[in-house]
Amino acid sequence: MTSPRLWLIVPAAGIGKRMQAECPKQYLRINNRYILDLTLSRLLDSARFAGCMVALNAADHWWQDADASKDSRVQTCTGGAERGDSVLSALHALAEQVEDNDWVLVHDAARPCVHSDDLTRLVDTVLGHPVGGLLAAPVADTIKVADGTPPEVVKTMDRRQLWRALTPQMFRYSMLVDALEQALASGHPVTDESSAMEFSGNMPVLVEGRSDNIKITVPADLDLAGFILNRF
């Protein structure tokens, strides 16, 4: 019996409205490279992936100019309206190539600052886990729960129990397909792959990752990501 392989999925079908840019945020440039190219190269050069599937918007006309479009390790498919739809589309597109027991790592297209050490630690930890897991960072700030207008503090959360979910998130192929299909069919919010796994009754393991594995969301994040990348 062959050992389970690693596969990479990067949902990149979003349009990034909060960036208020002329193109989706994954096609903005840092150090004269597309964010999506930076993300893919950091991951594909840091682990032995059997292959990679990128889910693109049906109207995407930038991909053809990306460096990754010429990479033989990378395939593409058409994504969906939401993240969960895009990830499920990518999983289905890989169906003829993967085994049920293979591991799938899902990573945000707009997280180019993932560190190779975190990726290695995630894989090493999750390979022995029955469910799978994700990179996460402990919450450092004090978190308040508020209600009303103007908002008034209802309570203060115990931050010792709070983590920020990062990516990659790593799960068995068949388990992730089943969890996403079940969650989406039920109308359950799928904010990440872990939320789908949790909805199906599984408990993913948290693997502590670097807090500078930021997701580019607003214009100010571009400069911060460039600063972080220049330090690696």
C-alpha positions, -999 to +999 in steps of 0.1 A: +000+000+000+014+034-010+018+062+015-008+090+013+003+118-009+000+156-004-022+178-027-025+215-027-057+235-033-057+273-036-092+289-040-086+320-061-120+328-075-127+359-053-128+394-065-116+411-033-141+440-031-124+455+000-092+462-019-110+486-042-086+477-070-088+473-107-082+435-105-088+408-079-063+411-050-045+379-059-033+397-090-020+427-073+018+429-072+044+427-045+080+431-055+067+430-091+051+396-088+015+386-086+004+378-050-009+345-063+025+336-078+042+344-046+018+322-026+020+292-050+058+293-053+063+295-015+041+264-010+052+243-040+088+249-033+085+239+004+068+205+003+065+175-020+031+180-034+018+154-059-001+183-076-019+215-072-054+227-082-062+264-084-099+274-085-104+305-107-132+328-114-150+320-147-143+355-159-106+355-149-084+369-177-053+375-155-042+339-149-027+335-184-001+361-174+008+345-141+041+326-138+022+297-122+002+292-154+034+278-170+041+255-140+035+218-149+026+211-112-004+235-113-039+227-128-069+250-128-107+246-125-136+270-123-144+280-088-178+290-072-195+319-056-181+313-021-149+298-007-165+265+002-179+262-033-145+268-049-127+243-026-153+217-034-150+224-071-112+219-068-117+186-049-140+173-075-116+183-103-089+162-086-112+132-082-095+111-109-060+117-096-063+113-058-069+084-033-095+088-006-067+086+020-045+113+004-040+146+023-053+179+009-038+212+020-060+242+013-044+276+014-057+312+008-045+328-024-039+360-005-016+346+021+019+348+004+037+351+038+033+315+049+067+303+062+082+270+051+089+260+088+052+264+096+043+242+066+067+215+077+054+216+112+018+213+100+025+183+078+046+165+104+019+170+131-012+163+110+001+131+093-004+113+126-038+128+134-071+109+126-089+140+115-065+167+103-057+202+114-048+237+106-022+264+113-035+289+139-022+317+161-032+324+197-051+356+201-029+382+218-054+410+222-082+413+248-115+404+230-148+422+239-183+410+231-206+440+225-242+447+218-265+477+211-260+510+193-236+524+201-220+491+210-215+485+247-194+458+262-213+427+273-184+406+284-147+400+280-137+367+264-110+344+279-084+347+252-066+316+265-092+296+245-091+318+214-071+312+182-070+329+148-074+303+121-047+305+094-040+284+064-029+259+051-056+236+065-049+199+060-075+171+058-080+137+042-095+140+007-126+119+012-134+133+047-131+169+034-153+162+004-180+146+026-178+174+052-180+202+026-209+186+007-228+181+040-222+216+053-231+233+020-262+212+015-273+222+050-267+259+044-241+259+072-216+288+069-183+275+056-158+302+065-129+277+063-124+239+058-121+234+096-156+248+101-170+222+077-151+194+095-164+206+128-200+207+115-195+170+105-186+161+141-148+161+138-122+179+159-092+192+139-059+198+157-045+233+160-008+237+150+007+270+162+019+291+133+036+324+129+014+355+134+029+371+103+011+346+080-013+375+072-041+375+047-041+405+024-075+421+027-072+459+026-047+481+007-025+487+038-018+449+039+002+451+007+030+471+023+030+449+054+032+418+033+060+432+013+079+440+045+074+405+058+085+388+026+116+409+024+126+396+058+124+359+048 
